């Protein structure tokens, strides 16, 4: 009788530990799924960017998981002096592009091996209204051609 009780208690204990570990693993997944990325400091974002500019979204296109935004550049600090720039955003279930047509933004863009400019989930890019600190650090800027 004692052996059956011991086996039964061991079984219940094992099931409890297994359930606890399973729930812990689910909790860790939820934390990782909802985790936010660290936005780079101004200096890091600037140095790692291929292009830094302020502009307005004048067009938008979607092809598969990639959304392309056409920006009319108002000022630039780094990159080409083009008056119009395309920015690509790769979208996933966890990340959707947040640029809106007519919106004005400060963009920190990286380039892929083909030279195409991209903005990702952890970019320092932001609404121009919320970029005052960065704009002060960037200084006057240049007007595109």
LINSULMO-V466321 format. One record per run of one state. SS is the DSSP state (2 for helix, 1 for strand, 0 for the rest). FROM is the first residue (numbers start at 0). TO is the last residue. Records with the same first field share a line. If there is no record, write none. Layout:
SS->FROM-TO + FROM-TO
//
This chain:
0->0-0 + 34-40 + 48-49 + 63-64 + 78-82 + 90-102 + 111-115 + 118-124 + 130-130 + 138-140 + 142-144
2->1-33 + 41-47 + 127-129 + 131-137
1->50-62 + 65-77 + 83-89 + 103-110 + 116-117 + 125-126 + 141-141
//
